[in-house]
Amino acid sequence: MSQLNKKLILIAIGALAAVVALVVVIYPTGPKESWSGAGYGDVAIEIPDGANLTEIGRILAAAGVVETASFFAISTYDREEAKRIQPGRYSMALEMGSDEAIDRLLDPESKLQALVLLQEGLRLSSAINAIARQLQIPQTEVIKAIEDLESGKLKIELPDYAERSAEGFLFPATYSFRDNVSVEEAIVEIVQRYYKTERAVNLKVAAQKMGFSAREMLTMASLVEGEAFPRDFGKVARTILNRLKVNMPLQFDATVNYALGSNKLLFTPEQFAFDSPYNTYKYPGLPPGPINSPGEAAIRAVLNPDEGDWLYFVSTNPDKGITKFTASYSEFLKFRSEFQAWYRENR
């Protein structure tokens, strides 16, 4: 190549570099989005499970939240926290700046969700009421979903030892659903949570080792949940096992309350004699099934009960959570008198 040609090439390269430099000066970061700030109005968007930031940008652009998916993508480059955006439904504004859209997606208050709290020890009837109230739907819709669950029509089935009854299997926990969740979807997730706990405690194997069925262990856990404060779960579990071992009737007030559909602290002789297989004053052994939905702590308590010879216990001061245990009937009578005195003074 001649020296002239080399010079011409160098001149051309230099000219091109100058043009590029001029463009960079005029447009230092390329085109900029014209939308900015918090936007206006309100629109709901949904981010599916597994969506990456590029897909999220497309969803936002399609809904009119951000100007373009590419502007949103550029804004995420220096925003490491954007990777923490979670799937779900969000309340967003229209024509937002991309940075503001990221901020809003990271704000928990922007997430459209329905919270459902099922407390430990809820009977099925009470759990139905709680779900209906918190999802703001008619109770009849929840009842229908439970009936479908018990008849095997939902996308999840109860364990075979449930014997087609949902009592005991609506696991107590706080659930965060998307705001437009169907009651059927909610019930499925609640039962899935029960299965997760069943696996965590290895219920079936542990029950077999103790000489009981999984249903019997869950029933005992529901009695523990219904009769005891958490710190006494292990003692009450041992008391149940001790009574069963010597063929002594359980005589648990919680089972009478379940049979009557009540929540009493004292009963009349007629109520103690109420004819129900769940009345452990009238019928020996365990009731036919759970009387509520026990939490994981109660289930673990029956699988790993405290050591002791207790046959009796009395909550002598329910307000303060004081429960006394004994193997002596005469001491039990003393404890019962303490409770009766407390009842007269406080009720």
SULDAWO-V724071 format. One record per backbone hydrogen bond with DSSP energy under -0.5 kcal/mol. NH is the residue of the N-H (numbers start at 1). CO is the residue of the C=O. If there is no record, write none. Layout:
BEGIN
NH&CO, NH&CO
END
This chain:
BEGIN
6&2, 7&3, 8&4, 9&5, 10&6, 11&7, 12&8, 13&9, 14&10, 15&11, 16&12, 17&13, 18&14, 19&15, 20&16, 21&17, 22&18, 23&19, 24&20, 25&21, 26&22, 27&23, 28&25, 30&27, 39&36, 40&94, 43&92, 45&90, 47&88, 48&46, 51&48, 56&52, 57&53, 58&54, 59&55, 60&56, 61&57, 62&58, 63&59, 64&61, 65&60, 66&60, 72&68, 73&69, 74&70, 75&71, 76&72, 77&73, 77&74, 79&76, 80&78, 82&79, 83&80, 84&81, 85&82, 88&47, 89&112, 90&45, 91&110, 92&43, 92&90, 94&40, 95&64, 96&65, 97&37, 101&97, 102&98, 103&99, 104&100, 105&101, 106&102, 107&103, 107&104, 108&106, 110&107, 111&108, 112&89, 113&111, 114&177, 115&113, 116&175, 118&116, 118&173, 119&117, 121&293, 122&119, 122&293, 127&123, 128&124, 129&125, 130&126, 131&127, 132&128, 133&129, 134&130, 135&131, 136&132, 137&132, 141&138, 142&138, 143&139, 144&140, 145&141, 146&142, 147&143, 148&144, 149&145, 150&146, 151&147, 152&149, 153&148, 154&148, 162&159, 163&160, 165&162, 169&166, 171&169, 171&190, 173&118, 175&116, 175&173, 177&114, 177&175, 179&112, 181&178, 186&182, 187&183, 188&184, 189&185, 190&186, 191&187, 192&188, 193&189, 194&190, 195&191, 196&192, 197&193, 198&194, 199&195, 200&196, 201&197, 202&198, 202&199, 203&198, 206&202, 207&203, 208&204, 209&205, 210&206, 211&207, 211&208, 212&207, 217&213, 218&214, 219&215, 220&216, 221&217, 222&218, 223&219, 224&220, 225&221, 226&222, 227&223, 228&224, 232&229, 233&230, 236&232, 237&233, 238&234, 239&235, 240&236, 241&237, 242&238, 243&239, 244&240, 245&241, 246&242, 247&244, 248&243, 251&280, 255&252, 256&252, 257&253, 258&254, 259&255, 260&256, 261&257, 262&257, 272&268, 273&269, 274&271, 276&274, 279&276, 280&278, 282&279, 283&279, 293&122, 294&292, 299&295, 300&296, 301&297, 302&298, 303&299, 304&300, 306&234, 311&326, 312&326, 314&324, 316&314, 316&322, 317&322, 320&317, 321&317, 322&317, 323&321, 324&314, 326&312, 332&328, 333&329, 334&330, 335&331, 336&332, 337&333, 338&334, 339&335, 340&336, 341&337, 342&338, 343&339, 344&340, 345&341, 346&342, 347&343
END
